[in-house]
Amino acid sequence: MTTRKASTARAAALLALALAAGCATPGPLHRYAFAPGQPDRVADLGPAGGGAVPSLLAPGERVAGLAYDPFTDHLFLRLAPGDRIRVVDRPARRLKRELELAGVTGGGDLAVRPRNGHLFLLVEPAGEVAEHTRLGRPVRRFTLEGVADAPRGLAFDAVRDELVVLAADGRTVSRHDLLGRRQGALRLAAAAAGPLACDGETGEVHAVLAEDSGEVGVFGPDGARRGTWSAGGPGALIDLGPRSFLRVF
């Protein structure tokens, strides 16, 4: 009886600590995809089967980038021309907030750093990244070392705390620290159009293939192709993220 009470007390204490810290327990990996041919939804391709989250797009709006934050369970849709972010609460299926990013020019992919919710956006001039807080406040800008032309994709590796970049050639994937310094690179076995997503646990990168059919190639840390999955059609945008078991923010 004493042991059972002690175990219950420990469990309650751990739960209280988690709630106070505002943390999230990672669950199974999900794949998120937005296809222009289905503009009303973001597909949620999880282990238990397909689902969808409303994109909340108004007529005439176009999505230039997609990112998922597993710690808040929010989807970030970057709207063209690139200076506005729509944040969608995935489980509530409703608008959380909209962000106006002053001074941001150029569209393109974006990524979220789960540790603090900061957004990293591809901007003009080519090879430059803008960092903003999860509420849209500017933090800084920096240049990606060794990237001369506009990248095709940007992702975040939460395990290594690095940015992952798909170069304009569609084959080179480089890794950069949060100051933009190049940490390494690999060459994909198949050409990709982008955008890009990263599974930090396995070291795999997922990239929409150059055929523009909406097929996504899965590539290992050596660049070898390990498989494919469908993002729903041409021009698709993608991201990956573990679904949280405990969601607090």
N, C-alpha and C positions, 0 to 999 in steps of 0.2 A: 504494500500500500504506500509506504514511504517512497519507494523507488518510483512508483507510478506518479505520485504527486510531484516529485523532483523533476521527472521527465516533462510533465505538463508545464511546470513552472519555467523550465529551460526553453521549451518551445514557445511559450508566451513571451518570454524575454527576447528571444530571437526575432519573433514577429514584430514586437514593439520597436526593436532596434532597426529593423528593416523599414518600418513605417516612418520612423523618425529620420532616417537617412535618405528616404526617398529613392530607394533602389529598386531594381527589377531583376528577377531571377530568369536567366535565359531559358527558353524552351526550344522547340524544334525550329529548324531553319525554314523560312518562307521566301518565296520568290514573288516580287511585285512587278507588274508590267502594265504600261499604258500604251495602247495602240490607237493611232489617230482614227482608224476605222470604227472604233468603239469609244467615242470621246466622253461618254457619260460615266465611265467606270475605270477604276484601277483594278486589274485582276489580281487576286490573292491566291497564289498557287502554293498551297501548303501541303504537308504530308497527308492530310485527311481528305484532300480533294480540292477542287477549285471553288473560289468564292469571289466576291467583288465588293469594292468600297466605292461609293459615289465620288466622282471627280469634282462635282459642283461647278462645272464649267458653264459660263454663259455663252450664248451664241456669238461666234466670231473670235472667241478666245482660243489661243493655241499654247500647248504645253511644250516648253523647250528643255526641261530637265525634271528628273524624278529622284527623290531620295527618301529613305525610311530611317527613323530613329527608334531603335528597339527599347530604349529606356523610357520614352514617353508614349510609345506606340502611336506615333504621329507620322503621316505622310506629308512630304514637302513637294509641292508642284511649282516649278519655276515657270512663270508665264512669259511668253514673248512680248516685248523684245528683251526681257531678262531682268528688269528692275523691280519685279513684284513676285512675292512668294505667297502661295495659298497653303495654309496648314490645315490638314484634315485629320480629325480625331478618328482613327481607324475603328475602334470598337463602338464608339457612339455614332459613327457614320454621319458626322456633322462638321461644320466649319469650326475650327478652333480659333484661328486668327488669320489676318492678312498682313504681310510685311511690305512696306515700301522701302526699297534700298536706294537711298539717295546717292547719286553719282555713279551708279553702276551702268556700264554700257556693254552691249553685246550679250547674246544669248548663249546657250550651251549647257553642258552637264553641270551638276552640283553634287556635293557629298556632305554627309553629316558626321561629325565626330561625337560618338555616343557619350564619351566621358563628360563633356560639358555642353553638348548640344550645339556647338559652333558649326556654322555653315561655311563651306568652301565652294566658291563659284568660279567657273571659267569666265574670264572677262577680256575685253580689249584693253591694250594691245595683245596680240597672240602670245601665249606662254605665260600670261599673268593670271594670278589667282587673288580674289578678294575674300577675306575672312570676315564674317559677321557673327554676332551672338544669335542665339535662338530667337531673340526678340527683334532682330534686324539691325542692331547697332553696329556700326563699322568698328573693326578691330585693327586691321592692317591690310596691306597689299604686299605681295612678293612675287618674284619671278621664278618659274620652274627652271632649274639649271639644265642646260642642254636641250631645251624645247624651244625651237625657233618658229615653227608654224603652229597654227591653231590646233590644239589636241581634239581628238574625236570623243574622248570620254574621260571622266574623273570619278574615282571611287575612294573609299577610306577603308584601310585595314585596321580594325580596332584592336587586334592582337599586337601588331607591331607598331601601332600609332604612327602610320605612314599614309601619305597620299599615293594613290596608284593611278597612273596616267596612260591612256592609249594615244600614241602619237598620230600625227597626220598621215603617216604611211600605212596605218591600219594593221601593222605587224608588231611594232615595238611597244612594249609595256614597260614603263620605267617607274621606279619607286623613289619618293622624295620625303625628306623630313619636313617638319612644319615651318621651316625657314626656306623651303624650296630646294634644298641641296640634294643632289642626285645620290641615291644609295645603292642603285643597281638596276638591271634591266634584263628582260628576256624577250625572245622572239616567238610570236605565236605561229603555230603550225598551219593556220588558215587565216586569210585576210578578214579583218573585221571592220564594219562601218561605224561601230560604236552605237550607243554609249556602253559604259563599262560598270561592272559590279564586282565586289571582292568578298570571298569567304575567308576571313582571317584564320579560322580554325583549321582549314585544310590547305590554305595557301593557294586555292584555286581562284582564277578570275573567270568571269562570265562576260561575254561580249556579243552584241548583236552582229551577225555575220554580214559580210559585204554583199551577199546576194540580195539583200533587202527584202527577204521574204518573211521577216519576223522571227527567223530561227536564231537561237542563241547558242553559241559554242561555249563549252566548259573546258578550260585549259588548266593543266597542272602547273606547278612551280617551274617545271622545265620547258613550258610552252607547248607540250604535247596535248593534242585534243583528246579529251576523255569522254565526251558525249555532247548531246544537244537537247534543247527543250524549246517549245514554241512560246513566243511572247504575244502572239495573236495577230500579227500582220505587219506589213511594211511600215517603216518609220517608228518602230516601237522603242519605248524608253523602259529601262529596267533598274531594279535594285534588289538587294538581298537583306535579310535580317532575321535574327532569332525572335520568335514570338515570346513575349514575356509571360511567365506564369503569375507573377505578382507585379501589378502595375501601380506605381505610385509616382506622383509628380506634383 
